[in-house]
């Protein structure tokens, strides 16, 4: 049990038998009345987000979520196979649980896998990853960094927008939260 005053981003709550992850919260004191806590909650299994307001200092159930560093090994049919970095046990995770993380996952890459009572809930990636551009249209003479953008396909198959000067085979840094281009990766 925890109080709504103790909420933190990423915390998983057990509300009416369903697991919800806190995406955002704010304590709000209206001019008249009692303080409330506004939250944006994401359903762990379906990915649906809802806004919910709680009276301040309300008791809420927290779910025990274990996070462990795992290495993505390979795909087996529709499932992703991960290996625990400490026990070397392998865990098969469905594509539905992996979700949009698949757009940034390469074999042998590390990710944090969150589980509840042994069941995988979601995958947490680093804020940014370095991926290679496998295909993009060539830039035109005179294209500069302050110009527009063009579509580019990453080695995972995800398509993002990159500056016009980016070419095939370059490594770029990509934000895993929104798929935005963060910059070139220089050096080896």
N, C-alpha and C positions, 0 to 999 in steps of 0.2 A: 504494500500500500504506500502511496505517496500522496502528497497534497498538490493541488494545481499550482501552488506557489513554487513548487520544486521542479516544474517542467523544464526540459531542455530539448533543443533540436536533436532529432535522431532517436529520442526515447520512444519505446514501444509500449503502448497502453493496451490493456485487455478490457474493452468496453462491451458489455453484454455478450461475452463469449467470442468476440471478434477482435483481431489484432489490428491496431492502428498506430502508425508511426507519426510522431509530431514533426511536421515540416516547418512550422512557424508558430510563434505564440507572442502574445502581447498582453500585459496587464493594463487594464483600462479603468480609469476612475471618472465616471460621468459627473457632471456638475451636481446632480441630485441622485441619490441612491447609493447602492453598495458597489464596491469594486468587483469587476468581473475579469476573467481571463479569456481572451479571444484566441482561438487556435485554428490552424489549418491542419487537418489530419489526412493521412494517406492510408487507405486500406492496404494492408501488407500483401494480401493475396490477389486482389482484383486490380489494384493500382488506382482505384477511384479516390478522388480527393473531396473532402467536405469541410465546410467551415462550421465550427462548433464553439459555443460560448458556455463557460462554466462559471458559477459563482466563485469568488476568491476563497481559497482555503478549503475547497471541496476535496474529499478523499477519492482517489482514482486507483484502480488496480494497475500495477505495472507488470508487464510480461518479462519473464527471464529470457533474454536473448543472448546466446553465446556467439561471439564473433571470433572467427579463427582465420588466420592467414593460410590461404590455399593456393595451389598452382593449377592453372587450367592446362589439362593434358591434351584432350582430343574430343571430337564428337563421336558419339555412338548412336547412330540412328537420329532420333530427335532430341537425345539427351546430351548434356555436356558433362564430361568426366573431369572432376577436380581431385587433387590429392592434398591431404593435410600435410603441411610442411614439417610438423613435429612427429606425428604418429605414422605417417606414410600410408594411412588408410585412404582408399579411393571412395568418392561420393559421386553418385550420378544425380544431376540436377536437370529438371525439365526445362525446355526452352521458355515456357511461360514464366518460370521463376527467374531465369537469367534476364529475360526482358530485353530492354534496350542496351544493356551492357554488352550484348553480343556484337554490337557495331564497333566495339573498341577492344575486343578480346583477341589476342593472338596466342597460339600454342606456347606453353611454358611461361606465360605471364602470370604474375601474382595478383590476387584479388582477395578481398575480405568477404567471407561467406557468413551470413548471419543465420543461425538456426534456433528454433524453439522446440524443445522436447525432441530433438533429433531430426526435425523436419526443416529442410532449407526454406528460408523465407525470402531472401533477396541477396543480390551481389552488390558490394560496394567497391567501386574502382577508385584509383587515385584521381585527383581533380583534373589532371591532364595526362595524356599518353603521347608517345612518339610513334607515328605511323608513316609508312611510305606511300607516296602517290603512285598508283599503278597506271592511271590514265587521266589525262587532261588535254584539252585542245592547246596547241602551241600558242604562245603569246605573240602579239604583233610587234614589229619594230616601233620603238617609242613608248612601249608600255612601261610604266613606272609604279613604284610602290604606292603612290597616292592615287592611282587610277581605280578602276572598278574591280569587280570580282568575276570569277568564272567557276563553273562546276568542276569538281575533281573527284575521282574515285579513289578511295583508300584501299590498302591491301586487304581489309576486312570486307570490302564490298560496299561500305557506307559512302554516300556521296555528300560532300560538303562544299562550301563556297571558299575559294582561295583567291589571293590577289593575282592579277594577270601575269606577273613575272614568274610564277611557280611552274616548273616543268616536270615531266615524267621522271620517276626514280628519286625525286627529292624526299627527304624525311621532313615531316612537319609536326609541330606540337598542336594537339587538338584538345579542347575542353570537353571532358566527358559528360558534363552536365547539360550542355546545350549544343554540342557539336560544332562549336565555332573554332575557326582557325586562330591560333595564338602566335605563330611564328615559325620560321625555319629552324631546323636543328643543324647547327654547324659543327664541323669537326667529326672525328670518328670515334 
